[in-house]
């Protein structure tokens, strides 16, 4: 886990050089294992196993500096230009370079930390020492102030995971806040300000639309720049444990994977899907940088390691494997198929899950991904986020009605009717969808949140939470806010408190977006958070996971796509096919771009059935029940029903299980992220989960 941390206060000296501490004369506090980037009066540290090229500091004078942490394609001269622009208030310049990174600017006593657009690189802050401490991880700040759990945030995360109004700026730690995606945190001698650097679409007037061809060209250029930013970075040979020597039936690559060490060089997922296939083909076709001093990495003619996962426990991936095999016939690709049985199912290896910054559904998949990635490369591309940045959220149909473009609704509603299958009711599906979209387009923001609060109360009384099937899911998504799949198992008290949060949010002034745009951004933030937690949970030392679709410039380019193009069936595959054609790649296998939801659902159900005894034991005396969020008996009943094949939302169970697992890891933790004479002597949430607490609303 890698993060940066710093603070700003009225005090001019925090003891970074051992003089005067943050909590009094001669008392100091420092993050454990940190690299000091600059010292007093507003110190900044980088913590974790950062590569040398991932930490860049540009200095103009003693009080004008820029630190960029992560993968950034900007040259030193471009960083200086961005530093001067940010000093003048143009913060958007800090987010306009290719790559994925966090930028921190110090100009006098003013410190600016820019978050990203997706939420994959968030910024957290908390009041501390007569000022404000900030970090790119919430747990270190919780350690710093010895925070207790914010059970109200956990309730909102389970009840409305894709509703920013319910989550607000809170985190699982009381007193630690996060800035929204697309915003920057500005500190002046401890005082803080949060400002947005990205324009927000109006509810009534659409932003200027560009031609579809130009928009797709922008996506192509952004993706190529994002991939090239990783390829041109210096190579790093992974620090591997000693090879024990020959093992019968295992080659060097298999022995390296068994030791949990990645291969040197560049690799990519190759699942047969459109997103991962696009990145693999782009990375294979672009020139890279020279290899490491020891001869590892990208040399002339180096092949990209394409990784395909084969789930032997469930099967049904024959077509996907065949598409991956055809794509991997490219001479620049070296294809490796990683096969796994029951040990690679979801919910496997829950006892070995690492502690992450916060809970996320990806925790139940950590062992599955770790086994796959251990056979990958030191730098590994993944197509995470492509669906959220390219596909159309169903609520975008309301945006089309706001723009009086009704004819663009014909193809998506017809595809939805075909997905439901032939039936007497299928003739009325287009009318039902149109009515729901028109109702959302005519519903004000405040009314929509108040209706969502009422739906939570109805759920408390046993009301229907979400529809089933493609039609039910689409109709449920045509709202300003909807309950999450885990909400049906929360207690009445928890749902009532989240309902109060939504009601209070409805009365606050806000820059209202169009409903489809707002829902799409919330879904992207949810996916980016899940990907960030997955990287922590399945972390393999010396390996970097790259998700170019979550980069700022790629997100911006995808947002410029016309809504009329997004809502068409198969839009994502068509856009990426055009992107590849523009890059000179035309030969794609039949069925390229087909979705794989069915196999994912089958794997989740099989994994739950195999791990059922362990999950039942997990919820014998759950911490979620101690916090008053669920009733253990109800969750155990749902687990048994899901294992028997009943129509139970598996993603809701994944939310509950991952949150319970995270709580147990957090409360069994020992130690702290800080050292020094003034360091906190207790870990975060030292008091544990109190029985039946009063939730913070």
C-alpha positions, 0 to 999 in steps of 0.5 A: 500500500502506497500513500502520501501524507502531509499537513498544514497548520498555523505553526511554522515548525513541525519537527521534520528536522527534529527541532519542535514537534507537532504536539509541543516542544521536543515532541515529534510525529512521523509516518512509519517508513516514510520518505520526506519530500519537503519539510517545514512549514508544511511537510509532505511524505511519501510512504510505501514502496514507491518506485524512484520514477514514481516520485517527482519533485519540481522546485522553483524556490524554497516555497514554490514546489510541485510533487507528482506521485504516480505514473505521469507522462509530463516532462520536467518543463511541463511540470514547471508550467503546470506549477506556475499555472496552479500557483495562479489558480488554474488547477485543471492544468495539474490534471491534464497530463497522461497517466494516473497520479496525485499532484501536490503544489506548495506556493508560500503557505498555500498547499493544493492537493488535486484529486482525480476525476474518477475517484481512483486516487482520492484525497482525505483530510482531517482536523489536526494540531490546529490545522489540517492533515491530508493523505491519499489513504484514510486509515493513516489519518484515522490512526493519527487522530485515533478515530472511532468507526463511523457506523452511519457511513457503513450504513449508508455504504450498504444502503445507497452505495451509488448515492453521493448524497447519502455518503456525503464526504464521510469515510468509515472513520469518524472525523476523516473526510474525503474530497469529491472526485473532480475537486482539489483541497486547498490549505492555507495555514491550516484553513481548508477550502474544497474547490472543483476544477471541472465544469458541471453540466446544467440540469436544463441545458446540455453542454456543447456536443461534438461530432461522434467521429471527433469524440471517438478520435479523442478517446483513441488519442487519450487511450494511446497516450495513457498506454504510452505513458506506462510503456515509456516509464523506466522498467523495474525488475521485481524483487523475487525471493530466491528460486529453490531450484528445479521442481518436477513439472514446473518451469521457471515461470511457474516457480516464480508464480508459486513464490508470488512474484511477477514477471519482469516487463509489461503485461495485460489482461486478455479476457476476450472482452473489448476493454482488456483486448483493446489495451493489450493490442494497443500496448503490443503495438506501441514502442516501449522504453529500454529495459533495466540495467540487469537486462529485464524489461522492454528490449527490442522485440519484447513481447507483451505478456497477455494473461487469460484466466480460465475458471475450471470450477464453473466452465462456460468460458470456451468462447471467451478463451477462443477469442483471447487465443485469436487475439493472442496470435499477434506475434507481439503477444505472449499468451499465458492461460492461468487455470484455477479450480475451487481455490480461485472461486469468489469467497476463497481464501477469505482468511488471508485477505489483507487489511485495506483502506475501506470496505469494498465488494472486491474483497471477496475476489482478492484471492481469485485476482491474486492467483491470476496476477501472480503469473502476470508482469511487473506492470500489468494493464487491466480494463477496469472502468471501461464499462462505466466511462463508455456505456450509458447509464439507464438514467441517461435516457432522461437526459435525452428527453431533456434535450428533446431527442426522443428518437434516440430512445428507440434502439435501446428500448427495443434492445431491452424488449428483446432481452426480456424475451417474447411475452404479451407484456413485451409490447408494453416495455417501450412505453413503460421505459419511456414513461419512467424516463419522462418522469425522471426528466421532470423530477427536480433534484430535491423531489428525487432525493425525498422520494429516495428517502421514502423508498428506504422507509418503505423498505423498512416496512417490507416494500420492494427495493429493486426490480429483477431482470433487465427491465426491472433493473433499468426501471429501478435505475431511472431515478435520482437515487435507489437503494443498493442490493444489500439494503433489503437486509439492513435493520429498520433503524439503519434504513431510517438513519440513511433516510434522514441523511437523504432528506437532509441532503435534499435541503442543501444547496448544490450544483445540480447536474442532469440526472443521467450525468449525475448517476453515471458519475456516481457509478464511476466513483463506485467502480474506481473505489472498488478498483483501488481497494482491489489493488490493495487487497490483491497487492503483489510486491513489485507489481503495478496494476494500471487502469488507463480507463480511469485516467483523467484524460481518458475520462474527459475524452469519454465524457465528450462522447454524445449521449445518443451514441452511448445509449445504442446497444453494443456502443462500447464494443463499437467505440473500441473497435473504431479506436483500434481501427484508428490505431491500425488494428482491424482483425478482431475475432468473431464475437469480440465485445460480447459480455460475460455477466453470466459466467461471472454470476455462475462463478459467484454462486458456485463460490458462495456454495463452496464457502457456505460453512465458512460464511455461516460461521462468519455471521454467527456473531457478526460485528455488523449485528453488534453495530445494529446494521443487520440481524445475523439470523436474516443474513444466514437465511439469505446465504443458505437461500443463495447457495440453493439457487434462489433469486437472491441478489449476490452483489448485495451479499458480497457487500455485506460479507466484504464489510463484515470481513473488513471490520474483523480485519480492522479490529484485529489490527495491531500497531499504527502508521505513526512513530515518534514521541508524539505518535498515537499510542492506540490504533484507529477504532481502538474502542471497537464496535459498540453494541447497538450504537446511535448512528450518526446521520 
